[in-house]
Amino acid sequence: MKVFCTGASGYIGGSVAAHLVAGGHQVTGLVRTPEKADAVRARGIEPLLGTLDDAERLAQAAQAADIVVNAANADHHGAAAALLGALAGSGKLFIHTSGSSIVGTRARGHRSDAIFDESSTIAPSAARAARVALNNLILSYRDRGCRPVIICPSLIYGLGRGVEPHSMQVPLLIRLARKRGCAAYAGPGENIWSNVHIDDLVMLYALVIEKAPAGAFFFAENGENSMREICEAINRMLAYQAAPSAMSMEEAAAEWGEGVAEDTMASNSRVRAVKARQLGWAPKARSLIEEIEHGCYR
């Protein structure tokens, strides 16, 4: 099949594209620079130079493809609208990549016991209201003659299979630990994120291509850990003797930016991938803690 993938030089999109190329599919990938074009071409992906703001170019690429995978930006309304507008009436599959911070709240490092699955009602924070609205718009296109599906990963870990090998949260914590000589979390570090290995996530995309119905929404997770537990594993990996330390929210915001500190590193995002498992998804990669202690981050 012909697949058009945004984010083809990124962590998620690049990993999905690599899997599809290995499976014999013809993949075209949106990239922003000639350097990224060369990088994806070397991995068997046909580059298309452009940005998410190039609505006409996106529409043309979508119309030429059998499947569209949108993995560049969970919040870019214009790109999603351009792609879906081009696919309306075609019956083609559109996979949009969201993110499980849609269930998050600004907990400042404190634990929440709220757990969500695909049937849960979501009352998003102000920082994620636009993303939830975009998700709802995307899924509404099931009534406009195409096959929209949303995959909503939790914290992703493991080495990517494309141009960009690293995700966001764990590498941020490791870089900070190396800088400080000890791992550190925001607030008390009791906040919990569900997580999923990139290899398992890629297999969910493959399964969605094969059998997901129009309008489906899937969380992706296979376990959960607190930020304190993640930092303890980082200290063990780096052979630091001291226990991880706590940062104030002001320190965390100075390190990562206020939005990342509040809505990602110090929030809770606890989800259960009920619908994905009902579809037949069976994640099997090693856990986040095992991956940190014995795997790809050394």
N, C-alpha and C positions, 0 to 999 in steps of 0.2 A: 504493500500500500504506500501511497504518498502521504507523508506527514509533514505538517508545518509546525515548528516549535519555536515559541519565543523563549528567551532565556537560555538559548542553546549553548552559550559559553559559561553559564552559571552552574551552581552546585546541583540544584534539582533538575533543571532542564537539560543540562549537559549529561547527567547520569541517565535520565530517561532516553535522551537521544542516542546515547551510546548503546543502550540495550536494544533499541529499535533497529539501529544500523546492524548490530550483530545478528539480529533476527531476519535480516534480509530486506528490511523496509527502506524506502527511499526518503531520506529526511532532509528537509530544508530548514535552516536555522537562522533566525533573526540575530544579527550582531551589529554593534555600534561602530566598530573600528576595523580598518584593514588588518591590524594585528590579530584581532579576535577572529576575523575571517580566515586568516591563514591557520590559526590554531584549530578551528573546528573542521576546516577542510582536511587537515591532516588526520582527523578522526573519522573521515568518511561522510561528513555532513556538508551539504551544499550551502554555502553562506549566502544570506541576503542582507546587504548593508541597509541599515535603517534604524529607526527608533520607534518606541511605542506611540509617539505622536504622529507618525506617518500613516494616517488612517487609510488613504487610498492604497498604499503599498501593502498594508496588512490585509485589506479586503481582497486584493488581487491574489495574494499568496494563499489566503484561506479558500478562495474559490477554486484554486488549482490543486488543492490537497483533498485527500479523502478524510483525513483526521487533523484536527488542530489541537495542540497542547499549549496552553498559555501558562508559562512557568516563570515569567520575568518579574511580575509585580502583582501582588495580591490586591492592590488598591487602585490600579489605573483604570478608571471608568472608561475613558476614551478608547483605549485599546480593546477592552472587552466589547464595547458597543460596536466598534468597527468590525471586529471579527464575527460577532454574532449576527450583525446586520447582513454580512456577506453570506452567512450560512443559512439564514432563514429560508425555509422552504426546500432545502436540499436534503434533509434527512441525515446530514453528516454529524459526526461526533465532535463535540467541543469539550475538552477537559480543562477546567480552570483550577489553578492551585491557590487555595486560600491559606489560612493559618489559624491554629487553635487559640491564639491570643484573643480571638473573638469572644471567648468565655471568660477572659481574665478580668481581674479587678486590681486596682492599685492597693496592694496589701502591704507594701513597704517591708517585705521580707517575712511576714507572718503567714502561718498556715491557714488554708481554707479547706473545709471538708466538703465543699460543693463539687460534685462530679457530674459531668454531662455526657449524654450520648446523642445520637442523631435524632431521637424523638424529643429531646429536651427543648423547652422554651428558653431562648437566649435573650437576655436583656443586656446588650453590650454597653461597655463603658463609652464615654464620650469619644475616646481615642479610637474606638473600633466600630462606632455606629455606621460610618460610611462604608466600611468593609462588609458589614452584615447586609446593608441595603444593596450593595453591589451583588452580593451572593444571591439575594432574592431576585434581583433583576435577571441575573444569568439563568437561574432555574426557571424563570417564567417563560423562557424561550422554548421550553418543551411544548408549549402551545402554539409555537410559530414555525413548526415544521423542521426542527433540528433536534439534536440529541445532546443537550447540555448536561454535564456531570461535574460536580465539585469534589475535589480531594482536599482534605483539610488536615495537613500534618501537624503533629505536636513538635516538640524539640527534636531535631534531626541530628544524628551523630553518625560517625563512620566516614571513611574516605570516599569522596565522590568519584565517579567513573569517567568524568569528562574533563574539560579544561580547568575548572575550578574544583580543587579537591576538598575544600573545607566549608563547613557550615558556619553558623554565627556564634551561638551561645557558648559552647564548650571551648572553642578557640579563644574567645574573648577572655574567659576565665583562666585559661592556661597562660596567655600572654600577660595577664595581670599578675599571676603567680610568679612568673619568671622575673617580672619587673620588681616586685616587692620582696621576693625571696620567700614567699609563703602565699598559699591560696587565700582568697578573700571573697566574701559574699556581702550582699547588701542587707542591712538590718540584721535580724537574728538568723537569717538563712533557713528558716523553717518552711518557706514557700515551696510548693511542689509543682513540677511540670511532668506531664506524661511525655514519653519519648519513643522514637522509632528509628531503627537503623536505615540508612539510605538504601541499602540493598533490598530490604523488605519493602520500603516505600516504592521503589521502582517496580517491584513485582505487583504491587497494587495497581499501578498505572497499566501494566500489561493486562491484568485481569479486567480492569474497567473497559479497556479497548475491546476485549473479547465478549463481555457479557453484561455490562451495567446498563440498566434501563434509563431512558430519558428522564431528567429531573432528579437523579439520585445525588445524594450528599453522603460523603464518607469521611469520618474521622480516621486518622491513622495513628495508632499507638501500640506499643507492646511492652508496657511497664511504666513506672514513674519513680522519680527520685526528688528529694529536696535539694536545693542549692547547696546546703551544708554537706550532704552526702556526696555530691559531685565534687565539691572542693576538697573533701577528705580524700577521695580517690586521686585527685590531681596531686595532692601532697605526697601520697604514697608513690605515685608514678615518678615524681621528681625527687623522691628520697629526701623530702624536707622533714625535719624532726618536729618542728613546732606544729601545734594545731592550727587549722585555718582561723583567720581573724575576721571580725565583723567590721564593715564600713558603715558610716552614717549614710543616709540617703543623699546628703549633700556631697559627700566624697564620691559616691557611686555616680551621681549625675555629672560631676566634674570629670570622671574617668570615661564614661560611656555616652554622655548626653542625657538630658532629663527624660526624654521619651523612652529610650532603650532601658534606662535604669528603672523607671516606674512601671512600664507596660510589658517588659520582657524579663529583666533580670531579678526583679523583686516582686513579681506578680505570681499568682497561681494559675495554672492551666491544666486542669485534670479532666480528661476525656476518656471515653471507652469506645472502641471501634466495633460496635455491635453489628452494624450493617455490612462493614467490610468483611467480617468473619462469616456472616450469613451468605455473602457472595462467593465464599470459598477461599478467602485470603488466609494464609497460614504462615505468619511471620516466624522465622527460625534463626535469625542472626543472634550473636551473643549480646548480652545486656550492655547498657551504657557504662556501668561501673567496670565490667570486665574489659570493655573496649578501651577505656581510659587506662586501666592498670596494665593491660597486657597487649594492647593493640596499636592503633595507627597514630597516636599522638606523641610518641616518643621522639 
